[in-house]
Structure formats: structure tokens, C-alpha cells
Amino acid sequence: MYFTEEHHIFRKSFRDFLQKEVVPYIDKWEREGAIERFIWEKFGEMGYFGLNQPEEYGGLNLDLFYTVIFLEELQRINSGGFAAAMWAHAYLNMSHLKAEASHEIKQKYLTPSIEGKKIGCLCITEPFGGSDVAGMRTTAIKKGDTYVINGSKTFITNGIYSDYLIVSAKTNPKEKHKGMSIFVVDRNTKGISSTKLDKLGWRASDTAEISFDNVVIPAENLLGEEGKGFGYIMQHFALERLIMGINAHARAEFAVEYAIQYMSEREAFGTTIDKFQVLRHKIAEMASKVDMCKEYNYSIAKRLNDGVYVVKEASMSKLLSTKMADEVIYDALQLLGGYGYMEDYPMARLLRDSRIGSIGGGTSEILKEIIAKMVIDGKDYKPVVKN
Ligand SMILES: Cc1cc2nc3c(=O)[nH]c(=O)nc-3n(C[C@H](O)[C@H](O)[C@H](O)COP(=O)(O)OP(=O)(O)OC[C@H]3O[C@@H](n4cnc5c(N)ncnc54)[C@H](O)[C@@H]3O)c2cc1C
């Protein structure tokens, strides 16, 4: 229903590319917590960072199902950290550049991002709190034709090795939602320091705490309008949350396929274990859950692609798909017995990488708040800019 012949060709070529260019390095990058530069440039050369970006800036301007394929295939090579580094760059920081940046800023940051020559990160969460976005304390105070940024951000994906940062800050600290703005900040600007964080999963990606100590940036680095930052962030959350829902169904699907393969080879009590009814029924249940989420996510991707503002649906997608993925992967690990717990088999990494699903990009509790406001109170949200 959603994929054309061209989509299938793209999937095959991207899958082959990942096997050839990425998979041989994954264990090294997982160990070192850093992804080498050459692969960013290769992604850029192949056009993978520009799938949904305008041709004027070097993008391919393709429909959202190319992005769906990009996300799904990244999950299938089983490094949530590598996948996160790539999709965060392509769809978190670059979404702000695409929608809110001026022509000059797009030329300076968006084009090299599409080419894989500049890496970006999106800095919203602060040590004092991530869920309460409007309560952020980082400030950006206008002084002449500059802004001066002070504060700190944490848990930032690509926060160490990126070349620029998309930063949210209060331009009017007395206000909550209405006082927030978004800026692009060059990594080399004086006063920026970052500390690498150690974490449970996503080990190939770098995650950082970042401090801004009197960081002076040109006023033209403001993205969009002053005071509209909260609206921009919320708007892009629709795509980010759907992305996390799609990632979840894709890694769960990979887990089910792997478990089926394993069960067809592993023997116990004189037969392969895929003959035991209790395990067959477990697989039937897991496969059904994956399919329910996958089909839902595709239908929401279609609506988003058609220009519908899918705030509620993307929240629902992330809420249930990430829960489903955690459950399915937990069960898939069980089907491998002791091998499921070993690093030589994919389930151990898959299990720890999956756990971030219900936390990053809006926790499940916050998503339930949004959904409840929409379904119980009839609240409606409107986009602030054209995506
Ligand atoms: C690996 C990783 C990568 C990340 N990458 C990025 C990134 O690139 N950029 C970025 O800006 N952020 C990033 N984050 C941050 C992530 O989005 C936040 O961790 C998340 O939004 C939660 O914020 P918090 O950790 O401050 O938790 P808190 O807001 O302190 O929440 C703690 C607990 O309280 C619950 N809670 C809070 N408020 C409510 C409420 N009103 N009702 C009910 N329950 C509530 C939460 O659901 C949670 O269970 C990343 C996080 C991780 C772990």
C-alpha cells in the first residue's frame, strides 16, 4: 500500500550499503563510543542525509517512505547507537534548519549537513529537567547585534563530536513557553565545553552534557522568530516521535525474525525448539504485536507525508511501539536461552538499546499527558511553521 518499486530498490541498495560500509565497523564503534568521520561523509555522498530535504540545498526531496526505509534498515544492523547518531543528525537538528533557518544559514549549515561534512546536535534537555521544556533555564540575552548564551544542556546525542549545535534558550527568562527561542551555534565558539556521558545502551553514539559560559553568537543565528522556540520544538516532536515509533517496530521485527531463525536450528529434547507449542504461540503473539504497530506507524507516516499535523497519533505511535519493542525483545532474548544473554548474539545489545524508547524525545508519561489532553479535554494543537 505504501511502497513503490523505487522504494524497494532504495531499500535493497541501502541495505547492501550498510552491510558493506557500516557493519564491519559496528563493534569497534560500540566499544569506542565514537563513530568515525568517514562514514558520515559516505552517508552524505550517497544522499542519505538529504532524503526529505529541499533540492535547492542539496537534498533529494523524497516522500516520507524513504525516511521510513532509512530508519527501518538502520535498526536491522543492530546498533541503536549508530542509528541514533545518524537519524538524530538527519531529523532533529536538520528539521530546525530546514523549517526555520534563513537562506544564508541554510547554505552555511544545512548544505554541509546534507553532505555529511558538518554534524549537528539538538540541545533541549537540561540537567534540571527534560520533560518540562518550558521550564528550561538556559538564557540567550540580546546585546547589540549578538546574543549571549549561558546555561547547560544534558543527554545530547552527538553532543561531543558535532560541529554545530541547535540550542533552545530563553530570550525572555520571565516568560515560560513564550520566552523561548532557537539558535544555531558553532562548536568553535568560545565558552562551550562538553563532557561525555557513560550510558546503558546506544553505546556507539556520543551523549554529552554541554555548558555555555557567556557564549556570544551573531544575532542572525536566531532560527525563525524570537519567542517562538517552544512552538518549533513541539512541532518537530511529531516527526521525532513517529521516528521513534518506527524504530521500535523495526527493531522488534528484527528480534522476531532472529528468534525464528534461531529456533529453527536449536535443538532440545530431540527436536528443534520451534516445534514446542508454547514457544510457537509466543512467536505468534510477538509477530502480531509487531504487525499492529508497524501498520499503524505506516498509516501515520502517510498522513504526515500528506501534510496532516499528527501530534496525537505520533505520540500514540511512540507510546505503544516502544513498549511493544521492549516486551518483544525481552521475550526474544528468552527464546535464545543463555545465548540471548551473550554479547556474541544480538539480543543483549538490542535489549539495552531498546530501553531508551520510552524515555528519549518525550517520556511515556508525558506522551500520555498529551494524548489525555487531546482525547479527554478536546485540546487541539496547530503547527507554527510549514515543515
Ligand atoms: C541516550 C539519550 C539521548 C538523548 N538525546 C537527546 C538529545 O539529543 N537532545 C535532547 O535535548 N535531549 C535528549 N535526551 C533527553 C531526553 O529527551 C530526556 O531524558 C527526557 O525528555 C526526560 O527528561 P529527564 O531525563 O530530565 O526526566 P524528568 O523530566 O526529570 O522526568 C523524570 C520522571 O518523571 C516523569 N515525569 C516528569 N514530569 C511528569 C509529569 N508532568 N507527569 C508524570 N510524570 C512526569 C518522567 O516521565 C520520568 O519518568 C536524551 C536522553 C537519553 C537518555
The ligand as an SDF file (V2000), in Angstrom:
LIG
                    3D

 53 58  0  0  0  0  0  0  0  0999 V2000
   20.5210    8.3720   25.3920 C   0  0  0  0  0  0  0  0  0  0  0  0
   19.7440    9.6590   25.4280 C   0  0  0  0  0  0  0  0  0  0  0  0
   19.7960   10.5140   24.3410 C   0  0  0  0  0  0  0  0  0  0  0  0
   19.1180   11.7300   24.3830 C   0  0  0  0  0  0  0  0  0  0  0  0
   19.2690   12.6180   23.3400 N   0  0  0  0  0  0  0  0  0  0  0  0
   18.7800   13.8870   23.4990 C   0  0  0  0  0  0  0  0  0  0  0  0
   19.0800   14.9110   22.5380 C   0  0  0  0  0  0  0  0  0  0  0  0
   19.7470   14.6660   21.5090 O   0  0  0  0  0  0  0  0  0  0  0  0
   18.6270   16.1680   22.7660 N   0  0  0  0  0  0  0  0  0  0  0  0
   17.8800   16.4850   23.8640 C   0  0  0  0  0  0  0  0  0  0  0  0
   17.5150   17.6470   24.0060 O   0  0  0  0  0  0  0  0  0  0  0  0
   17.5680   15.5320   24.7910 N   0  0  0  0  0  0  0  0  0  0  0  0
   17.9990   14.2560   24.6350 C   0  0  0  0  0  0  0  0  0  0  0  0
   17.7070   13.2960   25.5850 N   0  0  0  0  0  0  0  0  0  0  0  0
   16.9370   13.6860   26.7470 C   0  0  0  0  0  0  0  0  0  0  0  0
   15.5300   13.0660   26.8550 C   0  0  0  0  0  0  0  0  0  0  0  0
   14.6750   13.6280   25.8990 O   0  0  0  0  0  0  0  0  0  0  0  0
   15.0820   13.3000   28.3090 C   0  0  0  0  0  0  0  0  0  0  0  0
   15.8230   12.4150   29.1140 O   0  0  0  0  0  0  0  0  0  0  0  0
   13.5950   13.0900   28.5120 C   0  0  0  0  0  0  0  0  0  0  0  0
   12.8610   14.0840   27.8510 O   0  0  0  0  0  0  0  0  0  0  0  0
   13.2130   13.0890   30.0040 C   0  0  0  0  0  0  0  0  0  0  0  0
   13.7370   14.1880   30.6800 O   0  0  0  0  0  0  0  0  0  0  0  0
   14.5470   13.9380   32.0540 P   0  0  0  0  0  0  0  0  0  0  0  0
   15.5470   12.8840   31.7980 O   0  0  0  0  0  0  0  0  0  0  0  0
   15.0150   15.2450   32.5650 O   0  0  0  0  0  0  0  0  0  0  0  0
   13.4630   13.3290   33.0500 O   0  0  0  0  0  0  0  0  0  0  0  0
   12.4960   14.1540   34.0230 P   0  0  0  0  0  0  0  0  0  0  0  0
   11.7880   15.1990   33.2560 O   0  0  0  0  0  0  0  0  0  0  0  0
   13.2610   14.5570   35.2330 O   0  0  0  0  0  0  0  0  0  0  0  0
   11.4480   13.0120   34.4250 O   0  0  0  0  0  0  0  0  0  0  0  0
   11.7190   12.0370   35.4320 C   0  0  0  0  0  0  0  0  0  0  0  0
   10.4960   11.1220   35.5390 C   0  0  0  0  0  0  0  0  0  0  0  0
    9.3480   11.8990   35.9300 O   0  0  0  0  0  0  0  0  0  0  0  0
    8.3070   11.7180   34.9770 C   0  0  0  0  0  0  0  0  0  0  0  0
    7.5680   12.9720   34.8340 N   0  0  0  0  0  0  0  0  0  0  0  0
    8.0490   14.2310   34.6340 C   0  0  0  0  0  0  0  0  0  0  0  0
    7.0430   15.1100   34.5160 N   0  0  0  0  0  0  0  0  0  0  0  0
    5.8940   14.4090   34.6550 C   0  0  0  0  0  0  0  0  0  0  0  0
    4.5060   14.7560   34.6520 C   0  0  0  0  0  0  0  0  0  0  0  0
    4.0810   16.0120   34.4390 N   0  0  0  0  0  0  0  0  0  0  0  0
    3.5940   13.7690   34.8580 N   0  0  0  0  0  0  0  0  0  0  0  0
    4.0020   12.4760   35.0610 C   0  0  0  0  0  0  0  0  0  0  0  0
    5.3010   12.0890   35.0600 N   0  0  0  0  0  0  0  0  0  0  0  0
    6.2280   13.0420   34.8630 C   0  0  0  0  0  0  0  0  0  0  0  0
    9.0130   11.3440   33.6800 C   0  0  0  0  0  0  0  0  0  0  0  0
    8.1320   10.6860   32.7980 O   0  0  0  0  0  0  0  0  0  0  0  0
   10.1330   10.4610   34.2040 C   0  0  0  0  0  0  0  0  0  0  0  0
    9.6370    9.1700   34.4300 O   0  0  0  0  0  0  0  0  0  0  0  0
   18.3250   12.0610   25.5270 C   0  0  0  0  0  0  0  0  0  0  0  0
   18.2420   11.1650   26.5950 C   0  0  0  0  0  0  0  0  0  0  0  0
   18.9570    9.9830   26.5630 C   0  0  0  0  0  0  0  0  0  0  0  0
   18.8740    9.0930   27.7600 C   0  0  0  0  0  0  0  0  0  0  0  0
  1  2  1  0
  2  3  1  0
  2 52  2  0
  3  4  2  0
  4  5  1  0
  4 50  1  0
  5  6  2  0
  6  7  1  0
  6 13  1  0
  7  8  2  0
  7  9  1  0
  9 10  1  0
 10 11  2  0
 10 12  1  0
 12 13  2  0
 13 14  1  0
 14 15  1  0
 14 50  1  0
 15 16  1  0
 16 17  1  0
 16 18  1  0
 18 19  1  0
 18 20  1  0
 20 21  1  0
 20 22  1  0
 22 23  1  0
 23 24  1  0
 24 25  2  0
 24 26  1  0
 24 27  1  0
 27 28  1  0
 28 29  2  0
 28 30  1  0
 28 31  1  0
 31 32  1  0
 32 33  1  0
 33 34  1  0
 33 48  1  0
 34 35  1  0
 35 36  1  0
 35 46  1  0
 36 37  1  0
 36 45  1  0
 37 38  2  0
 38 39  1  0
 39 40  1  0
 39 45  2  0
 40 41  1  0
 40 42  2  0
 42 43  1  0
 43 44  2  0
 44 45  1  0
 46 47  1  0
 46 48  1  0
 48 49  1  0
 50 51  2  0
 51 52  1  0
 52 53  1  0
M  END
$$$$
